[in-house]
């Protein structure tokens, strides 16, 4: 829509915001004549709103948050995964440098081949570390339906500790309400 269509009473462009150029607008009653609005310093007629024109400010957010498709990895697993990715990346870079140095018959080829072999061992360990860390975390904190799961035992112990803490707190509160009766010394 052009500015002429707005002046002639046509529909507002860009979803009713009033201006396609993003100019500042001033509604009627704020210094503009009834039935007009200021867009970019020029008064324009608004058809159908002779009494008063009030435009709601519409602010579009910079981004729209979407829910994650998968849950975030636990911190220890994510840490080991990042470490493994970095080690594997360095290993691949060393392997490429060793290959290119060998093709160029450079003196750097032999040390790079040796370090690539050592890095391959370390990268394998790092990848296994991610798997082991994930298994350990699932065993300790995950919801595993096996009777041998230590997660169930840990939850049971935490529940028992919370119950005991609540019972102790209730007993202390009861003593405070009774005015210290039955209490040998102050806490």
N, C-alpha and C positions, 0 to 999 in steps of 0.2 A: 504494500500500500504506500502511496506517496503522501507527502505532506498536504497536497491539494485535496486528497480524498478525506483526510481528517478535517480540513477546513470546511469541506462541503457536507460534513455530517456522516461520512462513511464510518464503518467499524474501525475501532482502534487496531493498529498493527501490533504484532508480536504479543499475542495472548492478552490483549487488553491493557498493556502497560502504558500505552499512549505515545510512545516514541520508539522509532526503530534505530535512532542514532544515539540513544543513551543520554540525551540532553536533560538538563534539570527542568523540572516542571513545578509550576506554582498553581495551586488549586484556586477556584473562585472563592471569594471571601477573604483572601489573603492579599488583597491589593489588586486583583484582577476583576474585571466586570463580570456580572452574572452571565453564565453561558459561555465564558471564555476561559482559557487556561494559557499560561505562558510556557512555551517549550523553546529552550535555547534563546530566550530573550524576546521572542515574538509571540504576540497574542494570537490564539487560534480559537475558532468557534467550536463549541461542542453541542451537537444536535441532541435534543431530547433531555437535556439537563439544564433547563432554563433557570430553575430555582437555585440549585446549588450543585456543585460538582465536587464530590469527595472521592479521591482515588486512594485506595489502600496501597501502601508501599509493599512491593513484592521483592523480596530478596532471595535470590537463588543461592543455596549453599555452594561453597567451593568444591566440596566433594560429598558424596553420599556413602555412608558406611554400610557395607554389606556384611551379613553374618559370615563367619568363616565356614568353609565347607568341611574342613577337618579340624579337630581340636589341636591345640598347640602341643608340641612335644614337651615332656617334662624337662626341667632345667638340666639335670645331669646328662640325659640322653642328647639334648640339643647341643650341649657343650662338647660332648665326645664326637657328635656328628660334624660340628664345625671344625674341630681339630682334625678329623679324618679327611674332610674335604681339602683343607689347607695342605696337609701332608701329601695327599694324592696329587694335588695340583703341582706342588714342588717336584714330586717324583716324575711326573710327566714332562715338566720343563727340563729336568736333568736328562731324561731319556732323549728328548729331541736334541738338546745340545750335544749329547754324546754321539748321537747318530750323525749330526751335521759335522761335528769335529772329525769323526772317522772318515766321512766322505772327503773332507778337506785335508786329510792327513796332517792334522794339527797335533801339537804336543799335548793339547788339552784333552784329547780323546781318551787316553788311558785313565787319568784320574776321574773323568766324568763317568766312564763305564763302571769303575769301582764304586763311586758314590751312588750311581743309579741302582746298582745291585743292593747296596745297603739300604737305600731309600725304599726299594721295593719290599724289603723285609719289614721295615718300619710301617709302610703304608698298609701292608697286609695285617699287621698287628692293630693298626688304628681302625681298620674296617671291622675286625673281630671285636674290638673294644666297644664299638657302637652296639653291636648285636648283644654282647654280654651285658652292657650297661642297661640296655632296654629290657632284657630278660630279668635282671636283678630288680629293676624298678617295678616291673609288672608283678613280680613275686612278692615284693614288700608292700607296695601301695595299690596295686591293681585289684580289680574285682575278679578274682579267680574262683571258680565254683568247685575246685578240687578240695577235698577234706584236708589235704596236707599243706594247703596254702598258709604261709606265715602271715599273709595280710589279715586273715580272719583272726588269728591269735593276737596280732598287734591291735586290731580294732577292739577286740574284747578287753585287752589290758587298758586301752585308753578309756573305754566306757567305764570300767571298774574304777579307774583313778578319778574320773569326773564325778561318779556317784559318791565316792568317798569324800571328795572335796566339797560337794554340795551338802553332804550330811554334816561335815565338820562346820561348815558355814552356818547351817541351820541351828546347830547346837550352840555356837557362839552367839547367834542372834537371840536365841531363847534365853541365854544367860543374861544378855544385855537388857532384854525386856523385863526380866525378873529383878533387875536392879542389882545384880551381882550376887544374889542369894545362892548359896551352894558353891561359890567360887572361892578357892583358897587364896589365889593371888591374881593380880591383874595381868592381862596379856601384854 
